[in-house]
Amino acid sequence: MSSFYHYLMTFRHPKPKDKISKFANDAYLDHSFPKNSTDYDELSNYLELNGSYLENMSVFDEAWEKYVQLIEQKH
């Protein structure tokens, strides 16, 4: 299973079309982002403390839901 960060990077775009693309671009620039994590709580806690670039946590939750759905489709 690939990490959430790896999944999120599929949304990077030079001209972000939506909030998830903006989140992906900002996470890419965040050198401390937990790049290998697949754990919701670890990522959520990190973003609550360090994700000032995130408009609100619902953007993370939406991206996380898409990530989980993709994982479930592969199994």
Secondary structure, DSSP 4 states (H G I P E B T S, - for coil): ---HHHHHGGG--SS--SHHHHHHHHHHH-TTS-TT---HHHHHHHHHHH-TTSS-HHHHHHHHHHHHHHHHHH-
